[in-house]
Amino acid sequence: MKTINIGLIGFGNIGTGVVKALHDHGELIRGRVGAVLRITRIADVDTKRRRDAPYDPSILTNDANALLDDPDIHIIIELVGGLEPARTFVEQALRNGKHVVTANKAMLATFGAELWQLAADKGVDLFFEASVGGGIPIIRALQLGLSANNIRSVYGILNGTCNYILTKMADKKLAFEPVLSEAQALGFAEPDPAYDIEGYDTAHKIAVLASLAFQQDVRFSDVFVEGITRLKQIDFEYARELGYTIKLLGIAKADDTSGRIEARVHPTLLPCGSLLANVNGVFNGIMVEGDLTGPTMFYGRGAGPQPTASAVLSDVMSAATLVARGTLPCEHRLTVRAGDKRLKPIAELETSYYIRIPAMDKPGVMAKLSGELAAHAISIDSMIQKGDHPAGTAEVIIVTHITSESSIQAALKNIAGFDITAAAPFVLRVEQNL
């Protein structure tokens, strides 16, 4: 039986999980691939610390080139993360004719088009199932299972840290700061949580999904991003009263007429009965709508050593099958050229909006606010006013009918300058039809 040699770059938590899972499921994998998969070298900056996995310490090195330039290694697993040196490692492996498996969404969201093209030019494959959704097989679903569809939209709860925080704020009626501290204590949030709570992690992932779904070169820098740090407990209370919950969504949609793509990340009001509204805790959920399938829903653990190891090893098995059979890559590739994109600016977004306006509690306030919105052709769907706030203020909550982002921002800029306004208005976007 043929032996497929694997080099692993990056031996942290995920790398350790991959080594352990390959050991524990070796017989199963061998039977399904028809070859023995063997990790022959591991590169990491730390060659001394003992990992909780069965491995031979003598195969550890701090020189990644020892793997990348080894002609006997067929597959490289890149689990370093970040942009550099990860991109350099992946490029070198592809140029050397090796298949590459990566979980690196930041790298793909920044350099993906060039790397996919390089793999095609070299007759090898770049696999990245673990880059989005942990153990959820969303990448292969877009590449294969849904490939006959024109994809209309992708909506994703893609960050377990944020979803845990928002679930706790909604269910336990707690403020953001204590829930974040709890998430950090439980290991769900990093000591510096900015990458998660500011929406950057979700933006990297939706850029990858948008590129696959729409065959356009969508990158992290193309994604509109707002995080969850400005949400207050009162927003969850008002959302619940109006029949909504709040989730951090990555959203990618294609315009049926122009083919232009909108790619955005922000806290979003969802109807309480929608499937995504009921994805809670550290779980991820991704909804893809195709013209043939209609909506399809993917749900599961989006992070952690075991789910991510599952995705990594599924890619390794695909790569090993190609090596064992001596065939060219058989899975669908991106056909988009670097820079080939047609994007819709956020100012042209059309959706419904939730607006919270701290205002003076006195006669004429509602009329003035309604008049300003009407002046920008913004129609009100529902409105709530809550008084009894400090210093004679009230919270005015408005949900609009569908209108444009540019109209909302222009109206709110004027409202912020009114003498009846106690603080700047706060706005969230609403997705009514999920």
N, C-alpha and C positions, 0 to 999 in steps of 0.2 A: 504494500500500500504506500502511495506517495506521501512524503512528508513535506508540509508547507512551513517554511521558516518565517517567523514574524519578529519584527523589531518594534519595541515599545518605547516611545519618547514621552516621558512624563509619568512619574510613579507616585502620584499623590493619591487622594482618596478614590478617584475614579479609576486610575491605573491599577491600584490595588484591587478594586472590585473586579476589574477585567481579568486580572491574573487568577484571582480566586474562582471566578465563574468559569473560566476556561478549564481550570483543574477539575472543578466539581462536575462539569457537564461535558467532560472530554469524550466519554463514550457516546453520548447522544450526538454530539457534533460530528464525531468521526463517522458514525453510521449515516448521517444525513449528507455529509459532504463527500464521503468516499475517500478521505485523506486524513492524515494525522496533522493537526495544527500544533505547532510548537513555538513558544516564545524563546528565541535563542539569545537575544541581547536586550537589555533594558538600559536606557540612558536617562539620567536624572542628575540634578546638581547635588543632591544629597545621596551619597553612596553608602553611608554608614548606618542610618536609621533602619531598624528592622520593621518591615511591614507585616500586617496581619494577613498573610497569604503564603501559600507554599511556593517557594522559588529558591533557586540556587544563587546565593550572594555573589558568586564568582562571575555571573553574567552581567552584573551591574557595572556601568561605566558613566563617567561624567562627560564623555565625548560623543555627541550625537553623530558626528561624521563616521564613527566606527560602525554605525548601523546603516547610515545613508549610503555609504560607499561600499558596503559589503555585497558582493555579487551573489552570495548564497542566501541573502534575505529577500523574500519575495514580496512581503507586505509590510508597510510601515503604519503603525497606529500613532497618531499625534494627539497627545492629551496635555500639551503644555498650556494651552489657553493664551489669550491675548493676541496681539498683532505680530510682534517680533519677539523672539526669533522664529515663531511658529510658521509664518509665511515662508521664510527662507528654508526651513526644514522641509516643508511640503513641496515647494518648488524643486528643491534638490532631489527629493525622492522621485517625483514625477519625471524629471529630466533623466534620472538614472533607470527609468523603465519599471518602477515599482508601483503597484497599486497602493493607494493611501486611504486610510480610514481616519476620520477626524470627528471630534465633538465640538469643534471651535466655531461657534456662531459669530463671534466678533470678527474673526478673520474672514469668514465667508461673506458676511454682510459688508465688508470693506473691499475685499479683493476677489470675491467669488468668481466673477465673470472671467477674469484672466486665468484663474486656476483651473476652472472647468475647461477652458479652451486649450490650455497647456496639456491637460490630461488627454483630451481628444487628439491633439497633435502627436502625442507620444504613444498612442495606442494603448493607454492604461486607463484606469478609472479612479475617480475621487468619490468616495462614499462618505455620507454625512448624516445618516439617520439620527445619530445621537445629538445633533446640534440643536434640535427643536423638540420639545415635548418629552424628553427622557425616554421612557419605555414605550411611548405612544408611537405607532408606526405611521406617522403622518407624511414623512418624506417619501417613502415608498408608495403610499397611497396616491400622492400627487403625481409621482413619476410613472406609475404603472396602473394602479386600480382605477384612477379617474382620468387617465390620459386621453380617453376618447371624448371628454367633455370640454366645452368652453366653460372655464371656471368664471363664475360671476362674482363671487365674494369669498373672503376668508375672514372669520372672526375668531380670535383666540384669547383665552385666559392662559397666559404663557409663563407666568412667574408665580411660583408657589409662595414665595415670601409675601408678595403683595396680596395674594388671594387670602392667605392666612390672616393678615392684618385686617383686610376689609371684612372678612367673615366675622372676626371677633368684634369689630366695631359695630357691625349690624346686629349680631345676635346678643351680645353682652352689653350693648349700649355703653361702650367704653370710648375714651378719647384716643387719638392717634399715638401720642407719646408713650403711655403705659403699655399699649399693645405692642408697639415696636420693641420696647424693652423686654417684654415677655418673649417675643419671637427670638430676640438675640439670646436670651437665657436658655431657650430650648434648642438653639442651634439652627433655627429656621432662617435667621437673618445674620448677616456678617456684622462684625464689630463696626465697620464702616459700610452702612447699608445703601449708600447713595446709588450704586449701580442698579440695584433693584427698585428702590422706592421712587427714584426719579424717572423710571420708565426706560432706561437705556437697555437693559437686558431684553425686555419685551420688544423694543425697537429693532435690535439686532435680529431677533427671531422672526418678526413679521417681515423684515426685509428679505430674509431667506425664503420664506413661504411665498411672498409676492413674486419674487424672481421665478420660482418654480411654477406657480399657478398661472402667471400671465406671460411667461417667456420674455420678460423684460429685465434689464439690468438695474434692478432696484437695490439701492444701498442704504446703509444706516443714515448717511447724510441726507437722503431723500425723504426720510420719515419725520413727520411732525410729532413731537414728543412733549407730553405733560405727565408729571408724576402724581403721586397721591398725597403729598405732604400738606397740601392746603385744605384737604377735606376735614370737616368738623363733624362731631357726633350729630349735630343738629341737621346736617344734610341727610343723614341716614333716616332720621325721624321724619323729615318732610318727604323724602323719597318713599318711605313705607306708607305714609298717609296718602300719597298720590298713586300707590300701586306699583312702585318700582323698588329695585335694589341697585346697588352701585358696585361695579366691577371695573378693574383696569383691563381694558381690551386693546389688543393689537388688531387693527382693521385694515384690510386691503380689498379694494373694490375696483372693478373695471367698468368704464362707461361703455354701454352697449353700442353707442353711435360712433364715438371718437376713438375708442380703445385706450383712452387715457386712464392712468392708474392713480387712485388716491391711496396713500399709505400713511396711517396715523396711529398714535398710541395716546390714550388719555383715559381718565376715569369716565365711565359711561353709565347712564341710567338705563336699566333693562327692565321690562315688565317682569313682575315676580314669577309669572308662570312659565317663562321661557326656560329652555334647557340650560343655557349658559348661566342664567341667574341662579341656578341650583347646583353649580359646580362650586364646592366649598372647601375650606381648609387649604392644605398644601397641594390639592389636586389641580390638574390642568384640564382644560376642555377646548376643543377646536371644532368649529363648525365650518364646513366647506359646502358651497352651493354650486353645483354644476348644472348646465342646461339640460342634460339628460337625466341625471340622478335626482335633481332637487337637493335639498339640504341633507348632508350626512354629518354625523356627530362622532368625534373621537374623544375619549375620556380616559384618564389614568394618572399615574404618578409622573410628574414632569421633571423630577430630579432625584438625586441620590445614587449611591454606588451601584446598587443592584439593577434598578430600571435602566440606568444609563449603560451599564455593562451589557444588558440584554440587547440594546440597540447597537452598541459597538460590535458585539460578537455576531449579530445578524449580518452586519456589513462585512466583517472578516470572513464569514462563511461564503458570502457572495463572491468576494475577491478570491478566496481559496478555490472555489469552483472554477473560476476562470483560469487560474494557474494550473489546476489539476488537469483540465481538459485542453489547455493550450488554445483557448478561443479568445476572440476579441471581446471587449465589454458588450454586454447584451442589453443592459437596461437603458431606458430613455435618458437622453442628455438634454441639457439646455442648448438651444440653438441660437440664443441671442448673442450678439456681438457686444463687447464692452462698449458702454456708452449708448446703447440702443434702448432708449426709454422715452416714454410719453407720459408725463406726470401732470396731475391736476393740482394746482396750488391750494393750500388750505383755505385761502380766502374765497375760493369758489365752492367750498363744501356746502351742501344743502342738506339740512337735517332739522330735527326739533331740538330745543334747548331748554334747560332748567336754569333759571336765574334766581339767585338769592340776593336781595337788596336790603341792607340795613338802612332804614329810613326813619325820619322823625314821625312820631305818632300824633298826627294832627290832620284836620280836614284838608282835603284837596290833594293829598299825596298820591292816592291811587289814580286820580284823574290825570295828574301831571305825568306820572310814569306811563300810563296807558297812552297818553297823547304822544310822548316821545317815541314809543315803540310803533305807533300807528304812522308817525311821520317817516319811518324807515320801512313801511309796508310789512311790519311784523305783526302777525295775528296771534292773539292769546288763546290757548286751548284751555288752561285752568289757572286759577290764582288763589293763593292763601295769604291771609294777613294774620300775624301773631303779635299781639301787643304785650304789655307788662314786662318790657325789657328795661334795663337800666337807663336812666337819664331821659325818660320819655321817648324811647325808640321802639320801633317795631321791625319785624322781619317780614318783608314782602317776598313771597315765593311765586314765581311765574313759570309755567311751562308753555312754550310757544308751539304753534303749528310749524310745519316745515318752512324754513327760511334760509337765507344765506349767511355764512360766517361773516362776510364783510358787513352785512347789514347789522348783525348782532353786535359786532365790535364797535361799529360807528355809533350805534345807539347807546351802548354801555359807556363809551368814552364821554358822551354828553351827560348821561345820568350821573356819572361819578362827580361831575362838577356842579350838580344842583345843590342849592342850599338846604334842601330837604333830605339829602343823602348823608348818613352818618359815617359811612365807610365805603370803600370801593365795592361795586357789585362783584359777585362770584358766579361763574358760569360753568355748567357742565353740559356735555352733549348727550342727546337721547337717541337710542335706537329702538324704535317702536315695534318693529316687525320681526323680532327674533323669538 
